[in-house]
Amino acid sequence: MSANARTARIKTSKAANPEYSMSRLGDGFSLGESAAYVIVIGDKKTATVKRSWLVFFFEHEQLPQHLGWKRAETPFEQQDLDVHLQTMRNLTARTPVQRIKKRATHFGW
């Protein structure tokens, strides 16, 4: 669902602005944001999040502790992020974003 929401947002942006584009850095942050909340408030093994927790998280910008959320027993590791980023990238690859051709040299890339 996270990938679907991200894809829908990209399509909406493209429809509203035919010149819409996203830098590689922006795309990376967007993927990371989409993967992070699944890993942090959801189950990183099944890549699922309780809907009530997710709604609360976005509406109140707080962790849904009073709804039963608890910190994961296993630590969050780079490998967790890498796996979920790749999954999100694969699921949203069907809707490629036009890349900005000009590089922002002040970021050093």
Buried (B, 14 or more C-beta within 10 A) or exposed (E): EBBEEBBEBBEEEBEEEEEBBBBBEEBEEBBBEBBBBBBBBBEBEEBEBBEEBBEBBEEEEEBBEEEEBEEBEEEEEEEBBEBBBEBBBEBBEEBEBEEBEEEEEEEEE
